[in-house]
Amino acid sequence: MRTPDDIVDLLVGFACRQATDVVEVPGGVAVRHREFPDSYNNNRLLIREAADPAAVLAAADDVMRDLNYRVIVFLDDEAGRAFEPAAREAGYEPHPLVAMRFEGETPPAPEIPVESLDLPVMTEALRRQWRRDEPGLPEDEVEQLATRVRDRRKGAEEVLFLGVIKDGEPVSWADFYRHKGIAQIEYVKTMPDHRGHGYSTAIMREALRRAKGCETVFLFADAADWPRNWYGRLRFTPVGRFHEFARTT
């Protein structure tokens, strides 16, 4: 299933606009961010079309030679499937992702209050999340993974961090991007102690309300994980498939 070009264009443009370096590679581009070397999402190859597997693997080793990992994302389903045997042989693990587009009616405003979080509030919430989810993670990596959200604001015309506040702290949140009539919802998260209260659903409804009038509203889901079914109940429909390949050196 080939992902629509407008979704691919937004993804590539978003990555390039927040990168410190953009390098052409076979079939696409590589993005690097020198301030966040531990962030897979800020340092990866984005391949839009079929390319020689050996050339793509060599490009990943070259562009990411100073890092202890490699990430290659094929934005075309057929090309990604064709690349998988070579990737596995080179030690990469595949991670298929489904692009899902909203096909429903704009919902009413949620009953649970959803706020637009300031950058310092969002950053501190992410610090707490990473320390809780990855207790052995070095503090310098925690800081990179939390503060990288700063540069997401360069990726689109409008970038918001939508969240639910309880006892003065965000307990659920998501990113919202809008650029040239296309909107993306990303990184939907509710802290474990606060699940089951409808906070993520409220955030999704607020994001969809803010996206009213956009030609396309989309998100990504793990092809094998349960949130894909939850998004389906919210009227998101699969429209394409990506293939992410990662390995540590």
C-alpha positions as CSV (number, residue, x, y, z in Angstrom):
1,M,0.0,0.0,0.0
2,R,1.7,3.2,-1.2
3,T,1.4,6.1,1.2
4,P,-0.1,9.3,-0.3
5,D,2.5,11.8,-1.4
6,D,1.1,14.6,0.8
7,I,1.8,12.5,3.9
8,V,5.3,11.6,2.7
9,D,6.0,15.2,1.8
10,L,5.1,16.4,5.3
11,L,7.1,13.8,7.0
12,V,10.3,14.5,5.0
13,G,9.9,18.2,5.1
14,F,9.2,18.1,8.9
15,A,12.4,16.1,9.4
16,C,14.5,18.3,7.2
17,R,13.4,21.6,8.6
18,Q,14.5,20.7,12.1
19,A,17.8,19.0,11.1
20,T,21.2,20.6,11.4
21,D,22.4,18.6,8.4
22,V,20.5,17.2,5.4
23,V,22.5,14.9,3.0
24,E,21.3,13.3,-0.2
25,V,21.5,9.5,-0.2
26,P,20.3,6.9,-2.7
27,G,16.5,7.1,-3.0
28,G,16.1,10.0,-0.5
29,V,17.8,12.0,2.2
30,A,19.6,11.6,5.5
31,V,18.9,14.0,8.4
32,R,21.2,14.6,11.3
33,H,20.9,16.8,14.4
34,R,24.3,17.5,16.0
35,E,22.8,18.5,19.4
36,F,20.7,15.3,19.7
37,P,23.0,12.4,18.7
38,D,21.1,9.9,20.9
39,S,17.7,10.7,19.2
40,Y,16.9,8.1,16.5
41,N,14.1,10.3,15.2
42,N,16.5,13.2,14.5
43,N,19.2,11.0,12.9
44,R,18.1,8.7,10.2
45,L,17.7,8.0,6.5
46,L,14.4,8.7,4.8
47,I,14.1,6.7,1.5
48,R,11.3,7.7,-0.8
49,E,11.9,5.3,-3.7
50,A,13.5,2.0,-4.6
51,A,17.3,2.1,-4.4
52,D,20.1,-0.4,-4.5
53,P,20.2,-2.0,-1.0
54,A,24.0,-2.1,-0.8
55,A,24.1,1.6,-1.7
56,V,21.6,2.5,1.0
57,L,23.4,0.4,3.6
58,A,26.7,2.0,2.7
59,A,25.2,5.5,2.9
60,A,23.8,4.8,6.4
61,D,27.3,3.7,7.5
62,D,28.8,6.8,6.0
63,V,26.4,9.4,7.2
64,M,25.9,7.9,10.7
65,R,29.5,6.7,11.1
66,D,30.0,8.7,14.4
67,L,26.9,7.1,16.0
68,N,26.5,3.7,17.6
69,Y,23.2,3.0,15.7
70,R,21.7,3.2,12.3
71,V,18.1,4.0,11.3
72,I,16.7,3.6,7.8
73,V,13.1,4.4,7.0
74,F,11.5,3.3,3.7
75,L,8.5,5.5,2.9
76,D,7.3,3.3,0.1
77,D,5.8,-0.1,1.1
78,E,7.0,-2.0,-2.0
79,A,10.5,-0.6,-1.8
80,G,10.7,-1.3,1.9
81,R,9.6,-4.9,1.5
82,A,12.3,-5.4,-1.2
83,F,14.9,-3.9,1.1
84,E,14.1,-6.1,4.1
85,P,16.2,-9.2,3.2
86,A,19.4,-7.2,2.8
87,A,18.6,-5.2,6.0
88,R,18.1,-8.4,8.0
89,E,21.3,-9.8,6.7
90,A,23.1,-6.6,7.8
91,G,21.8,-7.0,11.3
92,Y,18.8,-4.5,11.1
93,E,15.5,-5.2,12.9
94,P,12.4,-4.3,10.9
95,H,9.6,-2.2,12.4
96,P,6.6,-1.7,10.1
97,L,4.4,1.4,10.6
98,V,1.0,2.1,9.3
99,A,0.0,5.5,8.1
100,M,-3.7,6.2,9.1
101,R,-5.8,9.1,7.8
102,F,-8.9,10.5,9.6
103,E,-12.1,9.7,7.7
104,G,-14.7,10.8,10.2
105,E,-16.6,14.0,11.2
106,T,-14.9,16.6,13.4
107,P,-15.9,15.7,17.0
108,P,-17.2,18.3,19.5
109,A,-14.8,19.8,22.0
110,P,-13.9,17.3,24.7
111,E,-15.5,17.5,28.1
112,I,-12.1,17.0,29.8
113,P,-10.0,20.2,29.6
114,V,-7.1,20.0,27.2
115,E,-4.5,22.7,27.2
116,S,-1.7,23.8,24.9
117,L,1.4,23.2,27.0
118,D,4.3,25.7,27.1
119,L,7.7,24.3,26.0
120,P,9.2,24.3,29.5
121,V,6.2,22.4,30.9
122,M,6.3,19.8,28.0
123,T,10.1,19.4,28.4
124,E,9.9,18.7,32.1
125,A,7.1,16.2,31.6
126,L,9.2,14.4,29.1
127,R,12.1,14.3,31.6
128,R,9.9,12.6,34.1
129,Q,8.6,10.2,31.5
130,W,12.0,9.1,30.4
131,R,13.3,8.7,33.9
132,R,10.3,6.5,34.8
133,D,10.2,4.5,31.6
134,E,14.0,4.0,31.3
135,P,15.5,4.2,34.8
136,G,18.9,3.2,33.6
137,L,19.2,5.8,30.9
138,P,22.1,8.2,31.5
139,E,21.1,11.7,32.4
140,D,22.6,13.3,29.4
141,E,20.5,11.1,27.1
142,V,17.4,11.9,29.1
143,E,18.2,15.6,28.6
144,Q,18.5,15.1,24.8
145,L,15.3,13.1,24.5
146,A,13.4,15.7,26.5
147,T,14.8,18.9,25.0
148,R,14.7,17.8,21.4
149,V,11.0,18.9,21.3
150,R,12.3,22.4,21.1
151,D,13.3,22.0,17.5
152,R,10.1,20.4,16.4
153,R,8.7,23.9,16.4
154,K,10.8,24.4,13.2
155,G,9.2,21.5,11.4
156,A,5.7,23.0,10.6
157,E,3.8,26.2,10.4
158,E,2.0,25.3,13.6
159,V,3.4,23.0,16.3
160,L,1.5,22.4,19.6
161,F,1.9,20.2,22.6
162,L,-1.6,19.3,23.8
163,G,-2.1,18.0,27.3
164,V,-4.2,17.2,30.2
165,I,-3.1,18.7,33.6
166,K,-3.7,17.0,36.9
167,D,-2.3,18.4,40.2
168,G,-0.3,20.9,38.3
169,E,1.5,18.5,36.0
170,P,0.8,17.0,32.5
171,V,-0.4,13.4,32.8
172,S,-1.3,12.9,29.1
173,W,-0.1,14.6,26.0
174,A,0.4,14.5,22.2
175,D,2.1,16.6,19.5
176,F,0.0,18.4,16.9
177,Y,1.5,19.7,13.6
178,R,-0.2,21.6,10.9
179,H,1.5,22.6,7.6
180,K,0.0,23.8,4.3
181,G,-3.4,22.3,4.9
182,I,-2.1,19.0,6.4
183,A,-2.2,18.0,10.0
184,Q,-0.4,15.3,11.9
185,I,-1.0,13.9,15.4
186,E,2.1,12.3,17.0
187,Y,3.5,10.9,20.3
188,V,0.2,10.2,22.1
189,K,1.1,9.3,25.6
190,T,-0.7,8.9,29.0
191,M,1.3,8.2,32.1
192,P,0.5,4.7,33.5
193,D,-1.0,5.9,36.8
194,H,-3.5,8.0,34.9
195,R,-4.7,5.6,32.2
196,G,-8.4,4.6,31.9
197,H,-9.8,8.1,32.4
198,G,-10.3,9.1,28.8
199,Y,-7.4,11.6,28.7
200,S,-5.9,10.4,25.4
201,T,-9.3,10.4,23.8
202,A,-9.9,13.9,24.9
203,I,-6.6,15.0,23.5
204,M,-7.4,13.3,20.2
205,R,-10.7,15.1,20.0
206,E,-9.1,18.4,20.7
207,A,-6.4,17.8,18.0
208,L,-9.1,16.8,15.5
209,R,-11.1,19.9,16.3
210,R,-8.0,22.1,15.7
211,A,-7.4,20.3,12.4
212,K,-10.8,21.2,11.1
213,G,-10.5,22.4,7.5
214,C,-7.3,20.5,6.8
215,E,-7.3,18.4,3.6
216,T,-5.5,15.5,5.4
217,V,-5.3,14.6,9.1
218,F,-3.0,11.6,9.8
219,L,-0.9,9.7,12.3
220,F,1.3,6.7,12.4
221,A,0.7,3.5,14.3
222,D,2.8,0.4,15.0
223,A,1.6,-2.2,12.6
224,A,1.4,-4.9,15.3
225,D,0.5,-2.9,18.4
226,W,-3.0,-2.3,20.0
227,P,-3.2,1.5,19.5
228,R,-3.8,0.8,15.8
229,N,-7.2,-0.6,16.7
230,W,-7.9,2.3,19.1
231,Y,-7.2,4.8,16.3
232,G,-9.5,2.8,14.1
233,R,-12.4,3.3,16.5
234,L,-11.6,7.0,16.3
235,R,-12.2,6.8,12.5
236,F,-8.6,6.6,11.3
237,T,-8.2,4.4,8.3
238,P,-4.9,2.8,7.0
239,V,-3.7,4.5,3.8
240,G,-0.1,3.3,3.6
241,R,2.8,1.5,5.2
242,F,6.3,2.5,6.1
243,H,9.2,0.3,7.0
244,E,11.7,1.3,9.6
245,F,14.9,-0.6,10.0
246,A,17.3,-0.1,13.0
247,R,20.4,-1.7,14.4
248,T,23.0,-0.8,17.0
249,T,26.7,-1.1,16.1
